[in-house]
């Protein structure tokens, strides 16, 4: 079993979040996979960004505000 650190991106509305997670690689058919804690972290960030709650999302991730360049 090997583990790798990866950054997952979540885009919700005008926000982008970079969430650090650990992928676990095994020999089974479900590989690679996230831990339950990392999956919950991704869900919490996504839900917080949908509500516009950047303070909560920033506990789990780096948050960016996206600005359109062209209309």
Rosetta silent file (secondary structure, phi, psi, omega in degrees, C-alpha in Angstrom):
SEQUENCE: XXXXXXXXXXXXXXXXXXXXXXXXXXXXXXXXXXXXXXXXXXXXXXXXXXXXXXXXXXXXXXXXXXXXXXX
SCORE:     score description
SCORE:     0.000 S_00000001
   1 L     0.000  129.763  177.285    0.000    0.000    0.000 S_00000001
   2 E  -121.039  153.041  176.061    1.350    3.408   -1.004 S_00000001
   3 E  -125.382  146.344  179.342    0.065    6.867   -0.238 S_00000001
   4 E  -133.146  136.996  174.149    0.423   10.048   -2.234 S_00000001
   5 E   -83.666  130.376  178.389   -0.312   13.640   -1.278 S_00000001
   6 E  -135.881  159.200  174.916   -2.447   15.395   -3.890 S_00000001
   7 E  -111.143  120.632  176.797   -4.258   18.693   -4.183 S_00000001
   8 E   -97.759  141.144  178.697   -7.892   18.508   -5.258 S_00000001
   9 E  -103.988  135.363  175.827   -9.586   21.556   -6.756 S_00000001
  10 E  -124.421  124.538  178.736  -13.178   22.468   -5.962 S_00000001
  11 E  -112.840  119.059  176.949  -14.916   25.176   -7.977 S_00000001
  12 E  -135.822  115.178  178.475  -18.158   26.584   -6.572 S_00000001
  13 L    59.369 -124.720 -178.225  -19.577   29.845   -7.884 S_00000001
  14 L   -91.587    7.906 -175.609  -16.943   32.571   -7.683 S_00000001
  15 E  -115.523  150.611  172.576  -14.633   30.519   -5.441 S_00000001
  16 E  -129.738  134.874  179.588  -11.923   27.945   -6.009 S_00000001
  17 E  -121.215  137.943  171.720  -10.529   25.808   -3.197 S_00000001
  18 E  -105.189  115.323 -176.791   -7.293   23.822   -3.090 S_00000001
  19 E  -114.530  123.490  177.047   -7.729   20.918   -0.688 S_00000001
  20 E   -82.095  125.660  179.290   -4.777   18.708    0.286 S_00000001
  21 E  -132.743  166.637  176.634   -5.750   15.024    0.453 S_00000001
  22 E  -114.145  122.520  174.869   -3.989   11.681    0.659 S_00000001
  23 E   -94.039  133.343  177.865   -4.637    9.064   -2.025 S_00000001
  24 E  -105.751  125.327 -179.240   -4.103    5.456   -1.000 S_00000001
  25 E  -107.565  123.810  177.767   -3.006    3.053   -3.738 S_00000001
  26 L  -129.311 -177.459 -179.208   -3.620   -0.666   -3.206 S_00000001
  27 L   -89.285    2.618 -178.172   -3.883   -3.744   -5.425 S_00000001
  28 L   -89.563  176.110 -175.091   -7.673   -3.900   -5.362 S_00000001
  29 L   -75.264  -11.166 -179.867  -10.123   -2.568   -7.938 S_00000001
  30 L   -91.912    6.807 -174.912  -11.060    0.493   -5.858 S_00000001
  31 L   -83.820  145.359  -10.794   -7.571    1.942   -6.020 S_00000001
  32 L   -78.931  158.303 -179.611   -6.672    4.788   -5.645 S_00000001
  33 E  -142.344  162.674  177.959   -9.073    5.993   -2.979 S_00000001
  34 E   -95.717  155.526  170.508   -9.510    8.679   -0.334 S_00000001
  35 L   -73.459  163.233  178.033   -9.917    8.128    3.358 S_00000001
  36 H   -61.843  -38.941  179.853  -13.328    8.848    4.835 S_00000001
  37 H   -62.478  -42.801  179.174  -11.877   11.911    6.588 S_00000001
  38 H   -68.150  -38.212  177.172  -10.539   13.335    3.315 S_00000001
  39 H   -63.662  -41.260  177.495  -13.833   12.665    1.521 S_00000001
  40 H   -66.184  -37.132  177.635  -15.703   14.465    4.324 S_00000001
  41 H   -60.847  -44.585  178.346  -13.222   17.339    4.121 S_00000001
  42 H   -62.398  -43.277  178.574  -13.975   17.746    0.398 S_00000001
  43 H   -63.207  -41.427  179.944  -17.725   17.646    1.082 S_00000001
  44 H   -64.513  -41.350  178.705  -17.424   20.219    3.893 S_00000001
  45 H   -64.930  -46.127 -179.482  -15.456   22.622    1.717 S_00000001
  46 H   -60.120  -45.392 -179.895  -17.918   22.259   -1.164 S_00000001
  47 H   -65.131  -42.071  179.398  -20.920   22.850    1.078 S_00000001
  48 H   -63.129  -41.935  179.826  -19.310   25.854    2.786 S_00000001
  49 H   -67.107  -35.577  176.918  -18.462   27.466   -0.559 S_00000001
  50 H   -61.474  -33.529  179.170  -22.023   26.930   -1.812 S_00000001
  51 H   -85.815   -6.913 -177.127  -23.215   28.895    1.231 S_00000001
  52 L    79.366   14.870 -177.855  -20.530   31.566    0.735 S_00000001
  53 L   -89.364   79.852 -177.615  -18.950   30.628    4.075 S_00000001
  54 H   -70.993  -25.093  179.075  -15.294   31.180    3.225 S_00000001
  55 H   -64.368  -45.568  178.251  -14.278   31.224    6.899 S_00000001
  56 H   -67.354  -44.115 -179.421  -15.329   27.603    7.387 S_00000001
  57 H   -61.682  -33.483 -177.325  -13.901   26.517    4.037 S_00000001
  58 L   -71.855  -12.576  174.325  -10.559   28.119    4.861 S_00000001
  59 L   -69.845  -26.637 -175.143  -10.140   25.746    7.839 S_00000001
  60 L  -109.112  -18.356 -168.824   -9.761   22.889    5.351 S_00000001
  61 L  -151.333  168.472  170.000   -8.417   24.542    2.183 S_00000001
  62 E   -91.179  127.448 -173.225   -6.795   27.485    0.473 S_00000001
  63 E  -109.583  137.535  177.845   -9.582   29.646   -0.964 S_00000001
  64 E  -126.892  144.303  174.039   -9.398   31.852   -4.044 S_00000001
  65 E   -98.130  128.575 -178.581  -11.906   34.303   -5.451 S_00000001
  66 L   -94.221  136.051  179.335  -12.328   34.054   -9.205 S_00000001
  67 L  -122.532  123.443  178.337  -12.768   37.205  -11.274 S_00000001
  68 L   -65.817  139.482  178.812  -13.933   37.032  -14.901 S_00000001
  69 L   -92.486  -39.092  177.159  -11.591   38.761  -17.346 S_00000001
  70 L  -124.977  155.813 -176.453  -13.980   38.915  -20.289 S_00000001
  71 L   -88.746    0.000    0.000  -17.741   38.938  -20.375 S_00000001
